Amino acid sequence: MTDPREAVIVQWPGRRLPADRLAELLAAYHLRTEAEKGSAVADADKLPDRYRTEILSPRAAFADDTVLMALSGDTAAGCLVLTGPAGGRSEIKRLWTDPAFRGRGIASALIGAALAHAAENGAGTVRLSVWEWRTAAIALYERLGFTVAESWESRDRLVCMERTV
């Protein structure tokens, strides 16, 4: 019997991920982020165009990226988008774990899979940016070896982090 705390990580290409569930995870991520930024909206239809595009067609939005999804049984529990290596670096985007599945190591597993994938594909460094108020996420990234880096972001209140793979 499978341990209910285990999650299997799957990725595009090579396997059809449940795009509808990925869209739900992305919508939850963006709605939560907008609310935390003080720009709460009632539903995904009210999100900025660039975020709605990801939700409406994640395959198209992330066609050049690697999408990782954590499955707990047949249920999508979390997702992560990893950009392809450019200049020796890949970037983690859109890391999200469904709140019902938090505390089970899913985010750590997704990051671990992303780091391995980045290394296999020639990246020497993986970077990410995180809102400064997401202190639990920052603590997780630090536990996984990420350190604060000079900012490459123009948006205020983003903490930039990176780690060698």
VEXDRENPA-927631 format. One record per residue: residue number from 1; chain; y, x, z of N, C-alpha, C, O, CB in turn. Coordinates in pm, whole numbers, plus 50000, padded with zeros to 5 digits. Glycine has a CB too. Layout:
<pts>
  nr kette   nc2   nc1   nc3  cac2  cac1  cac3   cc2   cc1   cc3   oc2   oc1   oc3  cbc2  cbc1  cbc3
 NUM     A     Y     X     Z     Y     X     Z     Y     X     Z     Y     X     Z     Y     X     Z
...
</pts>
This chain:
<pts>
  nr kette   nc2   nc1   nc3  cac2  cac1  cac3   cc2   cc1   cc3   oc2   oc1   oc3  cbc2  cbc1  cbc3
   1     A 49882 50085 50000 50000 50000 50000 50124 50089 50000 50126 50193 50066 50000 49904 50122
   2     A 50226 50049 49927 50349 50126 49918 50435 50103 50041 50451 49990 50086 50426 50090 49791
   3     A 50489 50209 50095 50581 50199 50207 50705 50124 50161 50766 50164 50061 50618 50340 50263
   4     A 50745 50017 50229 50862 49940 50185 50992 50019 50187 51091 49978 50128 50876 49818 50270
   5     A 50992 50133 50256 51113 50215 50260 51123 50307 50138 51228 50366 50114 51118 50298 50388
   6     A 51014 50319 50062 51014 50407 49946 51085 50341 49830 51083 50218 49815 50871 50445 49906
   7     A 51147 50422 49750 51210 50373 49627 51167 50466 49515 51161 50587 49532 51366 50368 49640
   8     A 51138 50408 49402 51103 50484 49284 51229 50496 49200 51300 50398 49178 50986 50417 49204
   9     A 51257 50617 49153 51375 50640 49071 51333 50640 48925 51242 50714 48887 51446 50774 49109
  10     A 51398 50560 48846 51373 50555 48702 51503 50582 48631 51611 50566 48689 51311 50418 48659
  11     A 51495 50622 48505 51617 50656 48432 51606 50616 48286 51497 50599 48232 51646 50804 48444
  12     A 51722 50602 48223 51728 50590 48077 51728 50730 48023 51770 50816 48101 51853 50510 48028
  13     A 51689 50767 47908 51607 50686 47819 51461 50695 47860 51429 50763 47958 51625 50729 47673
  14     A 51374 50630 47787 51233 50637 47814 51178 50520 47892 51057 50500 47897 51203 50761 47885
  15     A 51264 50442 47951 51219 50324 48023 51328 50220 48017 51446 50250 48034 51182 50357 48169
  16     A 51289 50100 47994 51384 49990 47991 51417 49951 48135 51332 49902 48209 51328 49868 47911
  17     A 51540 49973 48171 51584 49932 48304 51631 49787 48296 51676 49742 48191 51697 50024 48358
  18     A 51620 49716 48405 51669 49577 48405 51822 49574 48399 51890 49580 48501 51618 49501 48531
  19     A 51875 49564 48275 52020 49572 48254 52094 49463 48330 52207 49484 48374 52052 49563 48106
  20     A 52032 49346 48345 52099 49239 48419 52116 49278 48565 52220 49250 48624 52022 49108 48407
  21     A 52016 49341 48624 52027 49383 48764 52123 49501 48777 52197 49510 48875 51889 49421 48821
  22     A 52122 49590 48679 52219 49699 48679 52360 49642 48675 52448 49690 48747 52195 49794 48560
  23     A 52381 49542 48593 52513 49478 48585 52553 49418 48719 52670 49426 48759 52514 49369 48476
  24     A 52458 49359 48790 52487 49302 48922 52526 49412 49020 52620 49396 49098 52365 49224 48976
  25     A 52454 49523 49017 52486 49635 49107 52625 49690 49074 52703 49718 49165 52380 49747 49095
  26     A 52656 49707 48946 52788 49757 48906 52898 49659 48947 53005 49702 48992 52792 49781 48755
  27     A 52874 49531 48931 52974 49431 48970 53001 49440 49120 53116 49438 49163 52927 49288 48933
  28     A 52895 49450 49200 52913 49462 49345 52992 49587 49380 53081 49583 49465 52776 49464 49417
  29     A 52959 49698 49314 53030 49824 49336 53179 49808 49307 53263 49842 49390 52970 49937 49248
  30     A 53211 49755 49191 53352 49744 49152 53428 49642 49236 53543 49666 49272 53362 49706 49006
  31     A 53366 49529 49269 53432 49430 49354 53462 49488 49492 53570 49467 49546 53346 49304 49367
  32     A 53367 49560 49547 53387 49623 49679 53497 49728 49673 53582 49735 49762 53257 49686 49729
  33     A 53496 49809 49567 53596 49914 49553 53736 49854 49539 53830 49901 49604 53565 50003 49433
  34     A 53751 49753 49457 53882 49690 49440 53930 49630 49572 54048 49640 49605 53876 49581 49332
  35     A 53841 49567 49647 53878 49511 49777 53923 49621 49872 54022 49604 49944 53760 49433 49838
  36     A 53852 49733 49874 53889 49844 49962 54023 49905 49923 54095 49957 50008 53780 49951 49961
  37     A 54056 49899 49796 54185 49953 49749 54299 49854 49771 54414 49885 49743 54176 49989 49601
  38     A 54266 49735 49822 54368 49635 49847 54398 49547 49726 54500 49480 49722 54493 49701 49893
  39     A 54309 49549 49628 54327 49470 49505 54209 49374 49486 54157 49361 49376 54341 49563 49382
  40     A 54169 49308 49594 54051 49222 49589 54066 49115 49482 54172 49057 49463 54028 49157 49724
  41     A 53955 49090 49412 53948 48982 49314 53827 48897 49348 53733 48944 49412 53940 49037 49167
  42     A 53831 48770 49305 53727 48675 49343 53594 48699 49274 53489 48678 49334 53773 48536 49311
  43     A 53598 48744 49149 53472 48766 49078 53491 48873 48970 53603 48917 48944 53421 48635 49015
  44     A 53381 48912 48910 53383 49021 48813 53471 48992 48692 53522 49084 48629 53243 49052 48768
  45     A 53488 48865 48658 53573 48830 48544 53719 48870 48565 53796 48879 48470 53565 48681 48517
  46     A 53757 48895 48689 53895 48930 48721 53916 49081 48738 54027 49126 48766 53938 48859 48848
  47     A 53811 49158 48721 53821 49304 48733 53896 49361 48614 53903 49296 48509 53681 49368 48743
  48     A 53952 49481 48627 54015 49548 48513 53916 49560 48396 53795 49569 48417 54067 49688 48554
  49     A 53969 49560 48275 53887 49562 48154 53781 49673 48155 53666 49649 48119 53975 49579 48033
  50     A 53820 49794 48196 53724 49906 48190 53603 49881 48279 53493 49927 48246 53793 50036 48231
  51     A 53620 49811 48389 53507 49781 48477 53426 49663 48424 53303 49664 48431 53557 49751 48619
  52     A 53494 49563 48371 53422 49449 48312 53334 49495 48197 53224 49443 48178 53521 49342 48263
  53     A 53382 49592 48119 53304 49644 48007 53172 49703 48056 53068 49680 47995 53384 49751 47931
  54     A 53175 49777 48165 53052 49834 48223 52955 49724 48264 52834 49736 48242 53085 49922 48343
  55     A 53008 49619 48322 52924 49510 48372 52866 49429 48257 52748 49391 48260 53006 49419 48465
  56     A 52947 49402 48156 52902 49320 48044 52800 49392 47956 52709 49329 47901 53019 49278 47960
  57     A 52815 49523 47943 52724 49598 47857 52703 49739 47912 52756 49836 47859 52779 49605 47713
  58     A 52624 49749 48019 52605 49882 48078 52540 49981 47982 52571 50100 47986 52521 49871 48203
  59     A 52450 49935 47896 52387 50026 47800 52489 50089 47708 52482 50209 47680 52281 49954 47718
  60     A 52584 50011 47661 52688 50064 47573 52786 50151 47652 52824 50259 47606 52764 49949 47503
  61     A 52825 50105 47770 52923 50179 47850 52873 50317 47890 52952 50411 47900 52959 50099 47973
  62     A 52744 50329 47913 52687 50454 47961 52589 50515 47860 52495 50585 47898 52616 50432 48094
  63     A 52613 50489 47733 52522 50536 47627 52507 50687 47626 52400 50738 47591 52572 50490 47491
  64     A 52611 50760 47665 52606 50907 47663 52571 50967 47798 52570 51089 47814 52738 50962 47618
  65     A 52542 50883 47895 52515 50927 48031 52369 50900 48068 52297 50831 47996 52609 50857 48130
  66     A 52328 50954 48180 52198 50923 48237 52219 50821 48347 52300 50842 48437 52126 51051 48291
  67     A 52147 50711 48338 52155 50607 48440 52026 50612 48521 51917 50601 48466 52177 50465 48377
  68     A 52040 50629 48648 51927 50628 48740 51930 50498 48818 52036 50451 48859 51930 50752 48836
  69     A 51813 50441 48839 51805 50319 48918 51693 50337 49019 51585 50385 48985 51781 50194 48828
  70     A 51719 50297 49141 51617 50299 49245 51554 50161 49250 51622 50059 49264 51677 50338 49384
  71     A 51422 50159 49239 51347 50034 49247 51265 50033 49374 51196 50130 49405 51257 50015 49124
  72     A 51272 49925 49446 51187 49902 49562 51093 49791 49519 51129 49674 49518 51270 49865 49693
  73     A 50972 49830 49484 50882 49734 49419 50940 49704 49282 50965 49795 49204 50864 49603 49504
  74     A 50961 49579 49254 51023 49539 49127 51171 49508 49142 51235 49461 49048 50952 49417 49071
  75     A 51227 49536 49258 51366 49502 49286 51455 49624 49272 51429 49728 49332 51380 49442 49426
  76     A 51561 49611 49194 51658 49719 49179 51741 49727 49306 51807 49630 49344 51750 49697 49053
  77     A 51737 49843 49372 51802 49859 49501 51927 49944 49496 52009 49939 49588 51706 49919 49598
  78     A 51945 50022 49390 52062 50108 49379 52069 50170 49242 51974 50166 49164 52059 50217 49486
  79     A 52185 50229 49213 52204 50292 49083 52299 50411 49096 52373 50424 49193 52259 50190 48980
  80     A 52293 50495 48994 52379 50613 48986 52394 50647 48839 52297 50639 48763 52321 50733 49068
  81     A 52514 50685 48799 52540 50730 48662 52575 50878 48669 52657 50920 48751 52654 50646 48594
  82     A 52512 50957 48582 52535 51101 48575 52579 51136 48435 52510 51106 48337 52408 51180 48615
  83     A 52695 51200 48425 52742 51242 48293 52660 51361 48245 52605 51437 48325 52893 51277 48296
  84     A 52653 51376 48113 52587 51493 48057 52666 51618 48088 52786 51610 48113 52568 51478 47906
  85     A 52600 51733 48086 52671 51856 48119 52779 51888 48016 52757 51879 47895 52573 51971 48129
  86     A 52894 51925 48067 53006 51972 47984 53067 52089 48059 53105 52077 48175 53113 51857 47957
  87     A 53076 52202 47992 53129 52320 48058 53047 52363 48177 53099 52420 48272 53270 52296 48101
  88     A 52916 52334 48173 52827 52373 48283 52828 52278 48401 52765 52306 48503 52865 52507 48331
  89     A 52899 52164 48388 52908 52068 48499 52867 51928 48454 52893 51888 48340 53050 52065 48557
  90     A 52804 51856 48545 52780 51712 48530 52854 51644 48644 52889 51707 48744 52627 51677 48531
  91     A 52878 51515 48628 52950 51442 48732 52875 51314 48768 52829 51241 48681 53093 51408 48686
  92     A 52864 51290 48898 52805 51167 48949 52913 51060 48948 53024 51080 48998 52745 51188 49092
  93     A 52877 50947 48891 52965 50829 48888 52886 50709 48938 52764 50706 48929 53020 50804 48743
  94     A 52953 50613 48990 52898 50482 49019 52774 50481 49109 52680 50405 49083 52864 50416 48892
  95     A 52773 50562 49211 52662 50557 49306 52679 50432 49393 52782 50412 49455 52657 50686 49395
  96     A 52574 50350 49395 52580 50226 49473 52440 50190 49519 52345 50195 49441 52643 50111 49391
  97     A 52428 50153 49646 52305 50098 49700 52334 49956 49746 52431 49931 49817 52250 50186 49818
  98     A 52251 49864 49705 52263 49725 49749 52263 49726 49902 52176 49788 49963 52145 49635 49692
  99     A 52360 49658 49964 52367 49658 50111 52236 49617 50180 52209 49662 50291 52477 49566 50156
 100     A 52156 49533 50117 52029 49490 50177 51928 49605 50184 51830 49596 50257 51969 49374 50096
 101     A 51953 49713 50109 51859 49826 50105 51916 49953 50169 51854 50058 50160 51821 49855 49962
 102     A 52031 49944 50232 52090 50063 50291 52011 50111 50412 51941 50033 50478 52235 50036 50331
 103     A 52023 50241 50439 51953 50299 50553 51810 50338 50522 51733 50371 50613 51955 50204 50667
 104     A 51772 50334 50395 51634 50366 50355 51625 50495 50274 51518 50528 50223 51576 50252 50274
 105     A 51735 50569 50262 51732 50695 50190 51747 50680 50039 51722 50775 49965 51606 50765 50219
 106     A 51788 50563 49994 51798 50539 49850 51909 50622 49788 51888 50683 49683 51823 50392 49822
 107     A 52025 50627 49849 52135 50708 49793 52095 50855 49788 52124 50923 49689 52264 50690 49877
 108     A 52030 50904 49892 51985 51043 49892 51884 51069 49780 51889 51173 49714 51922 51079 50028
 109     A 51793 50974 49760 51693 50989 49653 51760 50988 49516 51724 51068 49429 51588 50877 49661
 110     A 51856 50901 49497 51928 50896 49369 52002 51028 49345 51999 51082 49234 52027 50778 49367
 111     A 52069 51078 49447 52142 51204 49432 52044 51319 49405 52070 51403 49319 52226 51235 49559
 112     A 51934 51322 49476 51834 51426 49453 51783 51424 49310 51769 51529 49247 51717 51410 49549
 113     A 51755 51306 49258 51709 51293 49119 51819 51335 49022 51790 51397 48920 51665 51148 49090
 114     A 51943 51301 49053 52055 51340 48966 52072 51491 48965 52095 51550 48859 52185 51273 49014
 115     A 52060 51554 49081 52073 51700 49087 51963 51768 49006 51988 51864 48933 52069 51748 49233
 116     A 51841 51718 49020 51729 51776 48945 51749 51757 48795 51726 51849 48717 51596 51712 48990
 117     A 51791 51638 48755 51814 51611 48614 51926 51699 48559 51914 51753 48448 51849 51463 48593
 118     A 52033 51714 48635 52144 51799 48590 52098 51943 48570 52131 52005 48469 52260 51794 48692
 119     A 52022 51995 48666 51972 52132 48655 51881 52148 48534 51890 52247 48461 51897 52172 48783
 120     A 51793 52052 48512 51700 52057 48397 51775 52054 48264 51724 52102 48162 51602 51939 48403
 121     A 51894 51999 48266 51971 51985 48142 52086 52085 48131 52177 52066 48050 52026 51845 48133
 122     A 52081 52190 48211 52173 52301 48194 52301 52300 48275 52386 52387 48257 52208 52310 48057
 123     A 52316 52203 48363 52436 52201 48448 52415 52299 48563 52308 52303 48623 52466 52057 48501
 124     A 52517 52377 48595 52511 52466 48710 52577 52406 48832 52554 52448 48945 52575 52598 48676
 125     A 52662 52305 48807 52738 52240 48913 52736 52090 48889 52742 52044 48775 52884 52293 48919
 126     A 52729 52015 48997 52746 51870 48992 52865 51836 49079 52877 51884 49192 52616 51793 49039
 127     A 52952 51754 49026 53070 51715 49102 53077 51563 49113 53007 51491 49043 53197 51770 49037
 128     A 53163 51517 49202 53184 51374 49221 53320 51355 49287 53378 51448 49343 53070 51311 49307
 129     A 53369 51234 49281 53489 51199 49356 53458 51074 49437 53380 50989 49394 53613 51177 49261
 130     A 53518 51065 49552 53490 50956 49645 53620 50919 49715 53701 51006 49748 53378 50996 49748
 131     A 53640 50789 49738 53760 50746 49810 53756 50798 49952 53650 50796 50016 53772 50591 49809
 132     A 53869 50845 50003 53874 50909 50134 53831 50818 50248 53790 50868 50352 54013 50957 50159
 133     A 53840 50688 50234 53801 50597 50340 53649 50574 50345 53599 50512 50438 53872 50463 50322
 134     A 53577 50623 50248 53431 50610 50248 53370 50728 50323 53303 50814 50266 53376 50602 50101
 135     A 53396 50729 50452 53358 50843 50535 53207 50860 50545 53158 50973 50553 53417 50828 50673
 136     A 53132 50751 50545 52986 50763 50551 52934 50829 50423 52842 50911 50429 52919 50624 50569
 137     A 52991 50795 50310 52950 50857 50183 52985 51006 50184 52905 51089 50141 53018 50787 50063
 138     A 53104 51039 50232 53144 51180 50238 53049 51258 50328 53009 51370 50295 53290 51193 50289
 139     A 53014 51200 50441 52920 51267 50532 52784 51286 50464 52721 51391 50481 52903 51185 50663
 140     A 52737 51188 50388 52612 51201 50316 52621 51316 50215 52532 51401 50209 52576 51070 50244
 141     A 52727 51318 50137 52743 51424 50037 52745 51562 50103 52686 51657 50051 52871 51403 49956
 142     A 52813 51573 50216 52816 51701 50287 52676 51740 50335 52637 51856 50324 52913 51694 50407
 143     A 52600 51644 50386 52462 51673 50430 52377 51721 50312 52283 51798 50330 52397 51548 50494
 144     A 52411 51675 50192 52334 51713 50074 52390 51836 50004 52349 51869 49893 52329 51597 49977
 145     A 52484 51904 50070 52531 52033 50019 52659 52030 49937 52699 52134 49884 52427 52092 49939
 146     A 52723 51917 49924 52850 51910 49852 52963 51958 49943 52960 51935 50064 52878 51765 49802
 147     A 53060 52024 49884 53178 52068 49958 53302 52016 49887 53300 51989 49767 53181 52224 49972
 148     A 53408 52004 49963 53535 51958 49906 53586 52065 49810 53581 52185 49838 53641 51929 50018
 149     A 53635 52018 49695 53683 52107 49590 53826 52071 49555 53877 51966 49594 53592 52099 49464
 150     A 53890 52160 49483 54024 52130 49434 54017 52005 49346 53925 51991 49265 54084 52251 49354
 151     A 54112 51916 49362 54107 51788 49294 54126 51801 49143 54212 51876 49097 54212 51695 49351
 152     A 54046 51728 49068 54063 51713 48924 54108 51571 48892 54123 51535 48775 53931 51747 48850
 153     A 54130 51491 48995 54169 51351 48981 54319 51334 48997 54383 51402 49077 54096 51265 49083
 154     A 54376 51243 48920 54518 51214 48933 54542 51098 49030 54656 51075 49072 54578 51181 48796
 155     A 54436 51024 49066 54452 50911 49157 54458 50959 49301 54379 51043 49344 54337 50809 49138
 156     A 54552 50903 49375 54566 50936 49517 54444 50888 49595 54378 50791 49557 54694 50874 49575
 157     A 54417 50956 49704 54317 50920 49802 54173 50942 49758 54079 50893 49822 54335 50779 49838
 158     A 54155 51016 49649 54021 51054 49608 53990 51194 49658 54073 51285 49645 54006 51045 49454
 159     A 53873 51211 49714 53826 51342 49758 53731 51391 49651 53636 51321 49614 53755 51335 49900
 160     A 53755 51509 49601 53668 51570 49499 53573 51667 49568 53613 51746 49654 53752 51644 49389
 161     A 53447 51659 49528 53343 51741 49590 53253 51796 49479 53244 51740 49370 53260 51659 49694
 162     A 53186 51908 49510 53091 51964 49414 52985 52044 49486 52999 52081 49603 53164 52051 49310
 163     A 52880 52071 49412 52775 52159 49464 52703 52223 49348 52693 52168 49238 52675 52081 49553
 164     A 52653 52343 49376 52574 52415 49278 52433 52357 49277 52380 52318 49381 52573 52568 49309
 165     A 52373 52352 49157 52235 52301 49149 52138 52412 49118 52018 52387 49107 52223 52191 49043
</pts>
